[in-house]
Structures are given as structure tokens and as C-alpha cells.
Amino acid sequence: MSSSGPGFPVSTDAANDAGAPRLVLPGRSCSASEGVDWISTGWGLFRRAPLMWVLFFVIYLIIQVALSFVPIVGTFVGYLIAPLFAGGVTLGCRSLETGGELEIEHLFGGFQRNAGNLLVVGVLYILGSLAILLVFGLFAGFSIVSAVLVGGEEHVLEAIAAASLPLVLGLLVCAALFVPLMAAYWFAPMLVMMHDMKPVDAMRESLFACFRNILSFLVYSLVMLLLLIAALLPFGLGILVWVPLMMASTYASYRAVFTEPEAG
């Protein structure tokens, strides 16, 4: 990797076999309006293979629902393997972007390439989530945390009924802590998958890039929220489009922030 001095973008040809675009470090700072462009680009990727995108979502949903039936462990396994699926979706987006097809094999591509590092991203995300739960427990009491982990609506409601102001404060603090955790995760699977970046490095670069583009993400989030509301109106069937759009637009944000544009 070559350097042009601190604070300046660095292009690198990361060793990989996925036909990755050239990486730019640190990530670019995009204008606020580019948050809409990410969604537009994601929609373009979705339109190239809509049925396959819906199938991607359905398969992933079935896997996560099946895991949710396993108390405690299933939830953690779901979080653990989420980056592997995100890496696979990244390969699928890259295939569509370069004129290829979107295939089921792409969804599971993360289990075959860089699986170890992607799992580490999942582990770090889980550890971050547990730390946030610990903070929440300090505010609201560990009875609520244990009730959420064990499961059961009655246990959760009973624990919530026993708390009031501490619960509200705990929720606000956790929401504030969850933002940087999601920022660290947002680009990490794509950086690991496409550029063989180490998990900690990928999450650090993702964190800084997200806050560097906070206005872009604010616009992106507001538009996606409006689209989500619209998606829920027709009996919730619009979710079959909204979730794939979020997947594809996430890839579009990575391309805009971390990679060189390509001719054509």
C-alpha cells in the first residue's frame, strides 16, 4: 500500500480474486445528497435481478427465524454469521455491477472466502452488543437484560413494569452507544470480503468513514425510513423489496466511499 501523507486518500490494489475495485483509504467524504444516490444505485442493482433478490431475502429470513427458535445460542449464532451473508451479498452486487448474474451461490460466498475474518467481525459486533446490554443493565437493572436473553414475553413485561425512569435513561444511553457500533459494522464485511482487510482495521475504517459522512447517512436514513413506511402499507409485502434495496444500497455506499470509480 502506498501513502500520500496523512489525511490524503490512498489507492491500493488489494490482493483478492473477486475482481474488486481499487480501494481508497481513508474513505471519501460524500455530500449529503449522495445518500439519495446510494439508494438510486441500489435500486438499479435490484432491478437487474428482482426475483433473485427476493429469494436472497427469503432464504436469509428462513435461516434467521430457524435460529431464533434456539434459546440464547440461536440469537448469537444469527449475529455471528450475518457478516458472512453480507460478504456474499457483496459478491453478488459486484457480479451485477460488472455485467454478471446474481446467483444463490453468491449469498453463501462469505462461507467460502474470508470466512474467518468475517466471523471475527461478527464476534466483535456481538461483544459490542453485550457491552451495550451491560450498560443498559446498570441503568435499568439486570432483571430486564436477563429476561430479554432468556426470552418470554411475560418475563420481559414483568421486568419492564418494575422499572420506570432508569429504563428510559438506559434506553437513551444504549441508543447513543448503538450508533457507533453500527457505524463500525456498516462497511466492515465489504472491506473484509473485497479487500482482505483485517477485521479490526475494517471496523475502524468503517467507523471513521460513517462519521465523516454523517450528513449523507442522515439523508439516506430518512429516505429509507419513508420507503419503509410505504413498504409496510400493502400488507407489509413491500418488505420483500425494501430489504433487498437496503442490501444493494449498502453496497452502493461502500462503492461511493471506499473505492475508485470505474469507466463504464
C-alpha positions as a Python dict, from the first residue, in 0.01 Angstrom:
ca = {
    (1, 'M'): (0, 0, 0),
    (2, 'S'): (137, 341, -89),
    (3, 'S'): (84, 654, 115),
    (4, 'S'): (45, 1012, 9),
    (5, 'G'): (65, 1153, 360),
    (6, 'P'): (-179, 1173, 650),
    (7, 'G'): (-529, 1286, 565),
    (8, 'F'): (-497, 1213, 192),
    (9, 'P'): (-674, 929, 6),
    (10, 'V'): (-462, 625, -67),
    (11, 'S'): (-537, 389, -356),
    (12, 'T'): (-431, 30, -329),
    (13, 'D'): (-462, -287, -536),
    (14, 'A'): (-558, -522, -256),
    (15, 'A'): (-479, -883, -329),
    (16, 'N'): (-804, -1062, -397),
    (17, 'D'): (-965, -1282, -657),
    (18, 'A'): (-1309, -1122, -656),
    (19, 'G'): (-1232, -854, -915),
    (20, 'A'): (-1253, -586, -651),
    (21, 'P'): (-1238, -217, -745),
    (22, 'R'): (-942, -12, -624),
    (23, 'L'): (-960, 70, -255),
    (24, 'V'): (-937, 430, -130),
    (25, 'L'): (-815, 499, 223),
    (26, 'P'): (-929, 684, 418),
    (27, 'G'): (-1285, 671, 290),
    (28, 'R'): (-1415, 971, 99),
    (29, 'S'): (-1642, 1237, 242),
    (30, 'C'): (-1959, 1247, 31),
    (31, 'S'): (-2213, 1526, 3),
    (32, 'A'): (-2546, 1494, 183),
    (33, 'S'): (-2734, 1445, -146),
    (34, 'E'): (-2526, 1138, -227),
    (35, 'G'): (-2727, 950, 33),
    (36, 'V'): (-3009, 952, -221),
    (37, 'D'): (-2768, 842, -494),
    (38, 'W'): (-2683, 530, -292),
    (39, 'I'): (-3049, 434, -289),
    (40, 'S'): (-3083, 506, -661),
    (41, 'T'): (-2779, 292, -739),
    (42, 'G'): (-2910, 16, -514),
    (43, 'W'): (-3243, 26, -695),
    (44, 'G'): (-3059, -16, -1023),
    (45, 'L'): (-2888, -328, -890),
    (46, 'F'): (-3220, -464, -763),
    (47, 'R'): (-3391, -412, -1099),
    (48, 'R'): (-3133, -631, -1273),
    (49, 'A'): (-3241, -942, -1081),
    (50, 'P'): (-3554, -868, -872),
    (51, 'L'): (-3671, -1226, -827),
    (52, 'M'): (-3328, -1345, -718),
    (53, 'W'): (-3300, -1056, -471),
    (54, 'V'): (-3634, -1154, -316),
    (55, 'L'): (-3516, -1516, -299),
    (56, 'F'): (-3197, -1398, -125),
    (57, 'F'): (-3404, -1225, 141),
    (58, 'V'): (-3644, -1516, 189),
    (59, 'I'): (-3361, -1768, 232),
    (60, 'Y'): (-3181, -1544, 479),
    (61, 'L'): (-3505, -1479, 670),
    (62, 'I'): (-3579, -1850, 697),
    (63, 'I'): (-3231, -1918, 834),
    (64, 'Q'): (-3255, -1640, 1093),
    (65, 'V'): (-3607, -1742, 1201),
    (66, 'A'): (-3494, -2104, 1239),
    (67, 'L'): (-3202, -1991, 1456),
    (68, 'S'): (-3431, -1777, 1670),
    (69, 'F'): (-3607, -2091, 1793),
    (70, 'V'): (-3285, -2195, 1968),
    (71, 'P'): (-3285, -2005, 2301),
    (72, 'I'): (-2997, -1758, 2352),
    (73, 'V'): (-2748, -1952, 2138),
    (74, 'G'): (-2953, -1916, 1821),
    (75, 'T'): (-2965, -1538, 1852),
    (76, 'F'): (-2588, -1514, 1893),
    (77, 'V'): (-2526, -1751, 1601),
    (78, 'G'): (-2752, -1534, 1387),
    (79, 'Y'): (-2544, -1226, 1466),
    (80, 'L'): (-2224, -1426, 1421),
    (81, 'I'): (-2298, -1540, 1065),
    (82, 'A'): (-2463, -1216, 948),
    (83, 'P'): (-2129, -1075, 820),
    (84, 'L'): (-2075, -1392, 615),
    (85, 'F'): (-2405, -1335, 437),
    (86, 'A'): (-2321, -966, 399),
    (87, 'G'): (-1995, -1066, 233),
    (88, 'G'): (-2183, -1295, -2),
    (89, 'V'): (-2428, -1022, -95),
    (90, 'T'): (-2129, -801, -170),
    (91, 'L'): (-2003, -1056, -422),
    (92, 'G'): (-2348, -1069, -579),
    (93, 'C'): (-2362, -691, -613),
    (94, 'R'): (-2016, -687, -768),
    (95, 'S'): (-2125, -952, -1017),
    (96, 'L'): (-2429, -749, -1121),
    (97, 'E'): (-2223, -432, -1139),
    (98, 'T'): (-1975, -593, -1379),
    (99, 'G'): (-2241, -742, -1608),
    (100, 'G'): (-2270, -1082, -1443),
    (101, 'E'): (-2561, -1269, -1290),
    (102, 'L'): (-2689, -1283, -934),
    (103, 'E'): (-2684, -1645, -818),
    (104, 'I'): (-2769, -1832, -499),
    (105, 'E'): (-2401, -1923, -466),
    (106, 'H'): (-2325, -1556, -408),
    (107, 'L'): (-2536, -1549, -90),
    (108, 'F'): (-2313, -1815, 67),
    (109, 'G'): (-1989, -1678, -80),
    (110, 'G'): (-1880, -1548, 259),
    (111, 'F'): (-1867, -1903, 391),
    (112, 'Q'): (-1605, -1987, 128),
    (113, 'R'): (-1395, -1671, 115),
    (114, 'N'): (-1252, -1480, 413),
    (115, 'A'): (-1491, -1670, 640),
    (116, 'G'): (-1260, -1650, 941),
    (117, 'N'): (-1221, -1273, 929),
    (118, 'L'): (-1592, -1226, 863),
    (119, 'L'): (-1670, -1437, 1169),
    (120, 'V'): (-1437, -1217, 1373),
    (121, 'V'): (-1641, -915, 1261),
    (122, 'G'): (-1947, -1098, 1391),
    (123, 'V'): (-1774, -1174, 1720),
    (124, 'L'): (-1672, -810, 1764),
    (125, 'Y'): (-2027, -698, 1690),
    (126, 'I'): (-2161, -944, 1948),
    (127, 'L'): (-1911, -826, 2208),
    (128, 'G'): (-2011, -467, 2138),
    (129, 'S'): (-2378, -557, 2175),
    (130, 'L'): (-2312, -737, 2504),
    (131, 'A'): (-2124, -435, 2633),
    (132, 'I'): (-2423, -215, 2549),
    (133, 'L'): (-2654, -461, 2725),
    (134, 'L'): (-2426, -443, 3027),
    (135, 'V'): (-2457, -64, 3030),
    (136, 'F'): (-2834, -98, 2996),
    (137, 'G'): (-2834, -338, 3290),
    (138, 'L'): (-2651, -84, 3503),
    (139, 'F'): (-2929, 166, 3440),
    (140, 'A'): (-3243, -47, 3426),
    (141, 'G'): (-3142, -348, 3633),
    (142, 'F'): (-3014, -683, 3515),
    (143, 'S'): (-3357, -843, 3555),
    (144, 'I'): (-3465, -688, 3223),
    (145, 'V'): (-3145, -793, 3047),
    (146, 'S'): (-3178, -1150, 3169),
    (147, 'A'): (-3546, -1154, 3071),
    (148, 'V'): (-3458, -1043, 2716),
    (149, 'L'): (-3183, -1303, 2686),
    (150, 'V'): (-3393, -1586, 2826),
    (151, 'G'): (-3695, -1485, 2621),
    (152, 'G'): (-4063, -1499, 2702),
    (153, 'E'): (-4295, -1203, 2669),
    (154, 'E'): (-4432, -1237, 3021),
    (155, 'H'): (-4088, -1222, 3183),
    (156, 'V'): (-3993, -915, 2980),
    (157, 'L'): (-4317, -730, 3060),
    (158, 'E'): (-4285, -806, 3431),
    (159, 'A'): (-3928, -677, 3436),
    (160, 'I'): (-4024, -361, 3247),
    (161, 'A'): (-4314, -295, 3483),
    (162, 'A'): (-4071, -293, 3773),
    (163, 'A'): (-3862, -14, 3617),
    (164, 'S'): (-3950, 339, 3505),
    (165, 'L'): (-3711, 633, 3480),
    (166, 'P'): (-3393, 418, 3491),
    (167, 'L'): (-3534, 219, 3200),
    (168, 'V'): (-3582, 532, 2989),
    (169, 'L'): (-3233, 659, 3071),
    (170, 'G'): (-3086, 320, 2991),
    (171, 'L'): (-3260, 310, 2655),
    (172, 'L'): (-3132, 656, 2563),
    (173, 'V'): (-2774, 574, 2659),
    (174, 'C'): (-2785, 243, 2472),
    (175, 'A'): (-2926, 410, 2162),
    (176, 'A'): (-2634, 656, 2172),
    (177, 'L'): (-2385, 368, 2207),
    (178, 'F'): (-2550, 163, 1935),
    (179, 'V'): (-2485, 430, 1671),
    (180, 'P'): (-2104, 394, 1673),
    (181, 'L'): (-2137, 15, 1688),
    (182, 'M'): (-2348, 14, 1373),
    (183, 'A'): (-2111, 264, 1213),
    (184, 'A'): (-1817, 32, 1282),
    (185, 'Y'): (-2009, -259, 1132),
    (186, 'W'): (-2164, -90, 825),
    (187, 'F'): (-1872, -117, 580),
    (188, 'A'): (-1669, -383, 763),
    (189, 'P'): (-1797, -700, 587),
    (190, 'M'): (-1742, -541, 245),
    (191, 'L'): (-1390, -424, 329),
    (192, 'V'): (-1301, -769, 460),
    (193, 'M'): (-1462, -951, 170),
    (194, 'M'): (-1339, -740, -118),
    (195, 'H'): (-1005, -614, 9),
    (196, 'D'): (-887, -877, 258),
    (197, 'M'): (-876, -615, 532),
    (198, 'K'): (-828, -731, 889),
    (199, 'P'): (-1148, -721, 1098),
    (200, 'V'): (-1033, -459, 1349),
    (201, 'D'): (-892, -238, 1073),
    (202, 'A'): (-1211, -275, 870),
    (203, 'M'): (-1433, -178, 1163),
    (204, 'R'): (-1211, 118, 1248),
    (205, 'E'): (-1217, 248, 889),
    (206, 'S'): (-1593, 192, 875),
    (207, 'L'): (-1647, 387, 1197),
    (208, 'F'): (-1446, 687, 1082),
    (209, 'A'): (-1599, 681, 733),
    (210, 'C'): (-1955, 677, 867),
    (211, 'F'): (-1897, 977, 1092),
    (212, 'R'): (-1713, 1151, 810),
    (213, 'N'): (-2032, 1107, 604),
    (214, 'I'): (-2283, 1171, 878),
    (215, 'L'): (-2495, 1406, 664),
    (216, 'S'): (-2506, 1155, 379),
    (217, 'F'): (-2618, 884, 619),
    (218, 'L'): (-2878, 1114, 772),
    (219, 'V'): (-3035, 1176, 430),
    (220, 'Y'): (-3004, 807, 341),
    (221, 'S'): (-3171, 700, 666),
    (222, 'L'): (-3460, 946, 632),
    (223, 'V'): (-3536, 838, 274),
    (224, 'M'): (-3509, 469, 365),
    (225, 'L'): (-3743, 528, 660),
    (226, 'L'): (-4002, 685, 431),
    (227, 'L'): (-3966, 394, 190),
    (228, 'L'): (-4007, 152, 480),
    (229, 'I'): (-4333, 316, 581),
    (230, 'A'): (-4454, 286, 221),
    (231, 'A'): (-4337, -76, 209),
    (232, 'L'): (-4543, -165, 515),
    (233, 'L'): (-4868, -29, 371),
    (234, 'P'): (-4957, -311, 124),
    (235, 'F'): (-4988, -576, 399),
    (236, 'G'): (-4613, -549, 456),
    (237, 'L'): (-4534, -714, 124),
    (238, 'G'): (-4315, -419, 28),
    (239, 'I'): (-4057, -554, 275),
    (240, 'L'): (-3969, -810, 7),
    (241, 'V'): (-3834, -518, -195),
    (242, 'W'): (-3722, -285, 84),
    (243, 'V'): (-3475, -527, 246),
    (244, 'P'): (-3301, -618, -83),
    (245, 'L'): (-3288, -246, -163),
    (246, 'M'): (-3116, -184, 169),
    (247, 'M'): (-2864, -460, 90),
    (248, 'A'): (-2788, -321, -254),
    (249, 'S'): (-2775, 42, -138),
    (250, 'T'): (-2532, -55, 138),
    (251, 'Y'): (-2302, -186, -134),
    (252, 'A'): (-2355, 137, -328),
    (253, 'S'): (-2247, 338, -22),
    (254, 'Y'): (-1929, 130, 3),
    (255, 'R'): (-1851, 192, -365),
    (256, 'A'): (-1901, 566, -323),
    (257, 'V'): (-1696, 600, -6),
    (258, 'F'): (-1418, 343, -31),
    (259, 'T'): (-1346, 271, -398),
    (260, 'E'): (-1232, 437, -717),
    (261, 'P'): (-1499, 489, -986),
    (262, 'E'): (-1461, 269, -1290),
    (263, 'A'): (-1502, 355, -1655),
    (264, 'G'): (-1835, 242, -1798),
}
